[in-house]
Amino acid sequence: MGLVTPKNLDPKIAARLSAAFQKASNDPAYLNQLQLFDMQPNWTSGEAYAAYARAQYAREAAMLTEIGFKPE
């Protein structure tokens, strides 16, 4: 799960959001909900998540091309 913001978001606002979501990711109620779905918490920075999302998009695009998927 990730949070995406506009590219031109003020860095101060981005830092505040990042800190708030990092704090929330340690909340026992949130951690309990993750456990119910057999999920593990995995906090990363915005930069790391952006790199992951770009790489995942490329992998999925390649897979769809390989199987010949064409959107209708």
TIRO-2110 file (N, C-alpha, C; in Angstrom, 1 decimal):
// TIRO-2110
0.9, -1.1, 0.0, N, 1, A
0.0, 0.0, 0.0, CA, 1, A
0.9, 1.2, 0.0, C, 1, A
0.5, 2.2, -0.7, N, 2, A
1.4, 3.4, -0.8, CA, 2, A
0.5, 4.7, -1.0, C, 2, A
1.1, 5.8, -0.6, N, 3, A
0.4, 7.1, -0.7, CA, 3, A
1.1, 7.8, -1.8, C, 3, A
0.4, 8.3, -2.8, N, 4, A
0.9, 9.1, -3.9, CA, 4, A
0.4, 10.5, -3.8, C, 4, A
1.3, 11.5, -4.0, N, 5, A
0.9, 12.9, -3.9, CA, 5, A
1.3, 13.6, -5.2, C, 5, A
0.9, 14.8, -5.5, N, 6, A
1.3, 15.5, -6.7, CA, 6, A
2.8, 15.7, -6.7, C, 6, A
3.3, 15.7, -7.9, N, 7, A
4.8, 15.8, -8.1, CA, 7, A
5.3, 17.1, -7.5, C, 7, A
4.6, 18.2, -7.6, N, 8, A
5.0, 19.5, -7.2, CA, 8, A
4.6, 19.8, -5.7, C, 8, A
4.3, 18.8, -4.9, N, 9, A
3.9, 19.0, -3.5, CA, 9, A
5.1, 19.7, -2.8, C, 9, A
4.8, 20.7, -2.0, N, 10, A
5.7, 21.5, -1.2, CA, 10, A
6.5, 20.4, -0.4, C, 10, A
7.8, 20.4, -0.4, N, 11, A
8.6, 19.5, 0.4, CA, 11, A
8.3, 19.5, 1.9, C, 11, A
7.9, 20.6, 2.4, N, 12, A
7.6, 20.7, 3.9, CA, 12, A
6.3, 19.9, 4.1, C, 12, A
5.4, 20.0, 3.2, N, 13, A
4.1, 19.3, 3.4, CA, 13, A
4.4, 17.8, 3.2, C, 13, A
5.2, 17.4, 2.2, N, 14, A
5.6, 16.0, 2.0, CA, 14, A
6.2, 15.4, 3.2, C, 14, A
7.1, 16.2, 3.9, N, 15, A
7.8, 15.7, 5.1, CA, 15, A
6.8, 15.5, 6.2, C, 15, A
5.8, 16.4, 6.3, N, 16, A
4.8, 16.3, 7.4, CA, 16, A
4.0, 15.1, 7.2, C, 16, A
3.5, 14.9, 5.9, N, 17, A
2.7, 13.7, 5.6, CA, 17, A
3.5, 12.4, 5.8, C, 17, A
4.8, 12.4, 5.4, N, 18, A
5.6, 11.2, 5.6, CA, 18, A
5.7, 10.9, 7.1, C, 18, A
6.0, 11.9, 7.9, N, 19, A
6.1, 11.7, 9.3, CA, 19, A
4.8, 11.2, 9.9, C, 19, A
3.7, 11.7, 9.5, N, 20, A
2.4, 11.3, 10.1, CA, 20, A
2.1, 9.9, 9.7, C, 20, A
2.4, 9.5, 8.4, N, 21, A
2.1, 8.1, 8.0, CA, 21, A
3.1, 7.1, 8.6, C, 21, A
4.3, 7.6, 8.8, N, 22, A
5.2, 6.7, 9.5, CA, 22, A
4.8, 6.4, 10.9, C, 22, A
4.4, 7.4, 11.6, N, 23, A
3.9, 7.3, 13.0, CA, 23, A
2.6, 6.4, 13.0, C, 23, A
1.7, 6.6, 12.0, N, 24, A
0.5, 5.8, 12.0, CA, 24, A
0.8, 4.3, 11.7, C, 24, A
1.9, 4.1, 10.9, N, 25, A
2.2, 2.7, 10.6, CA, 25, A
2.7, 1.9, 11.8, C, 25, A
2.9, 2.6, 12.9, N, 26, A
3.3, 1.9, 14.1, CA, 26, A
2.2, 1.7, 15.1, C, 26, A
1.0, 2.2, 14.7, N, 27, A
-0.2, 2.2, 15.6, CA, 27, A
-0.6, 0.7, 15.8, C, 27, A
-0.8, 0.3, 17.0, N, 28, A
-1.2, -1.1, 17.3, CA, 28, A
-2.5, -1.5, 16.5, C, 28, A
-3.5, -0.6, 16.4, N, 29, A
-4.7, -1.0, 15.7, CA, 29, A
-4.4, -1.2, 14.2, C, 29, A
-3.6, -0.4, 13.6, N, 30, A
-3.2, -0.6, 12.2, CA, 30, A
-2.5, -1.9, 12.1, C, 30, A
-1.5, -2.2, 13.0, N, 31, A
-0.7, -3.4, 12.9, CA, 31, A
-1.6, -4.6, 13.0, C, 31, A
-2.6, -4.5, 13.9, N, 32, A
-3.6, -5.6, 14.1, CA, 32, A
-4.4, -5.9, 12.8, C, 32, A
-4.8, -4.8, 12.1, N, 33, A
-5.5, -5.0, 10.9, CA, 33, A
-4.6, -5.7, 9.8, C, 33, A
-3.4, -5.3, 9.8, N, 34, A
-2.5, -5.9, 8.8, CA, 34, A
-2.4, -7.4, 9.1, C, 34, A
-2.3, -7.8, 10.4, N, 35, A
-2.2, -9.2, 10.8, CA, 35, A
-3.4, -10.0, 10.3, C, 35, A
-4.6, -9.3, 10.4, N, 36, A
-5.8, -10.0, 10.0, CA, 36, A
-5.8, -10.4, 8.5, C, 36, A
-5.0, -9.7, 7.7, N, 37, A
-4.9, -10.0, 6.3, CA, 37, A
-3.6, -10.6, 5.9, C, 37, A
-2.9, -11.1, 7.0, N, 38, A
-1.6, -11.8, 6.8, CA, 38, A
-0.6, -10.9, 6.1, C, 38, A
-0.6, -9.6, 6.4, N, 39, A
0.3, -8.6, 5.8, CA, 39, A
1.3, -8.2, 6.8, C, 39, A
2.5, -7.7, 6.3, N, 40, A
3.5, -7.2, 7.2, CA, 40, A
3.7, -5.7, 6.9, C, 40, A
4.0, -5.0, 8.0, N, 41, A
4.3, -3.5, 7.8, CA, 41, A
5.6, -3.4, 7.0, C, 41, A
5.7, -2.4, 6.1, N, 42, A
6.9, -2.2, 5.4, CA, 42, A
7.0, -0.7, 5.1, C, 42, A
7.5, 0.1, 6.0, N, 43, A
7.7, 1.5, 5.8, CA, 43, A
8.8, 1.8, 4.9, C, 43, A
8.7, 2.6, 3.9, N, 44, A
9.8, 3.1, 3.1, CA, 44, A
9.6, 4.6, 2.8, C, 44, A
10.6, 5.2, 2.4, N, 45, A
10.6, 6.7, 2.1, CA, 45, A
9.8, 6.9, 0.8, C, 45, A
9.4, 8.1, 0.5, N, 46, A
8.7, 8.4, -0.7, CA, 46, A
9.6, 8.1, -1.9, C, 46, A
10.9, 8.4, -1.8, N, 47, A
11.8, 8.1, -3.0, CA, 47, A
11.8, 6.6, -3.2, C, 47, A
12.0, 5.8, -2.2, N, 48, A
12.0, 4.4, -2.3, CA, 48, A
10.7, 3.8, -2.9, C, 48, A
9.6, 4.3, -2.4, N, 49, A
8.3, 3.8, -2.9, CA, 49, A
8.2, 4.2, -4.4, C, 49, A
8.6, 5.4, -4.8, N, 50, A
8.5, 5.8, -6.2, CA, 50, A
9.3, 4.9, -7.1, C, 50, A
10.5, 4.6, -6.6, N, 51, A
11.4, 3.6, -7.4, CA, 51, A
10.7, 2.3, -7.5, C, 51, A
10.1, 1.8, -6.4, N, 52, A
9.4, 0.5, -6.5, CA, 52, A
8.3, 0.6, -7.4, C, 52, A
7.5, 1.6, -7.4, N, 53, A
6.3, 1.7, -8.2, CA, 53, A
6.7, 1.8, -9.7, C, 53, A
7.7, 2.5, -10.0, N, 54, A
8.2, 2.6, -11.4, CA, 54, A
8.7, 1.2, -11.9, C, 54, A
9.4, 0.5, -11.1, N, 55, A
9.9, -0.8, -11.5, CA, 55, A
8.8, -1.8, -11.6, C, 55, A
7.8, -1.7, -10.7, N, 56, A
6.6, -2.6, -10.8, CA, 56, A
5.8, -2.4, -12.1, C, 56, A
5.6, -1.1, -12.4, N, 57, A
4.9, -0.7, -13.6, CA, 57, A
5.6, -1.3, -14.8, C, 57, A
7.0, -1.2, -14.9, N, 58, A
7.7, -1.7, -16.0, CA, 58, A
7.6, -3.2, -16.1, C, 58, A
7.7, -3.9, -14.9, N, 59, A
7.5, -5.4, -14.9, CA, 59, A
6.2, -5.8, -15.5, C, 59, A
5.1, -5.1, -15.0, N, 60, A
3.8, -5.5, -15.4, CA, 60, A
3.5, -5.2, -16.9, C, 60, A
4.1, -4.0, -17.3, N, 61, A
3.9, -3.7, -18.8, CA, 61, A
4.6, -4.7, -19.6, C, 61, A
5.8, -5.2, -19.2, N, 62, A
6.5, -6.2, -20.0, CA, 62, A
5.7, -7.5, -20.0, C, 62, A
5.1, -7.9, -18.9, N, 63, A
4.4, -9.1, -18.8, CA, 63, A
3.1, -9.0, -19.7, C, 63, A
2.4, -7.9, -19.7, N, 64, A
1.3, -7.8, -20.6, CA, 64, A
1.7, -7.8, -22.0, C, 64, A
2.8, -7.2, -22.4, N, 65, A
3.3, -7.3, -23.8, CA, 65, A
3.6, -8.7, -24.2, C, 65, A
4.3, -9.4, -23.2, N, 66, A
4.7, -10.8, -23.5, CA, 66, A
3.5, -11.7, -23.8, C, 66, A
2.4, -11.5, -23.1, N, 67, A
1.2, -12.4, -23.3, CA, 67, A
0.3, -11.8, -24.4, C, 67, A
0.7, -10.7, -24.9, N, 68, A
-0.1, -10.2, -26.0, CA, 68, A
-1.4, -9.5, -25.6, C, 68, A
-1.5, -9.0, -24.4, N, 69, A
-2.7, -8.3, -23.9, CA, 69, A
-2.9, -7.0, -24.6, C, 69, A
-4.1, -6.8, -25.1, N, 70, A
-4.4, -5.5, -25.7, CA, 70, A
-5.7, -5.0, -25.1, C, 70, A
-5.7, -3.8, -24.5, N, 71, A
-6.9, -3.2, -23.9, CA, 71, A
-8.0, -3.0, -25.0, C, 71, A
-9.2, -3.2, -24.5, N, 72, A
-10.3, -3.0, -25.5, CA, 72, A
-10.7, -1.6, -25.6, C, 72, A
END
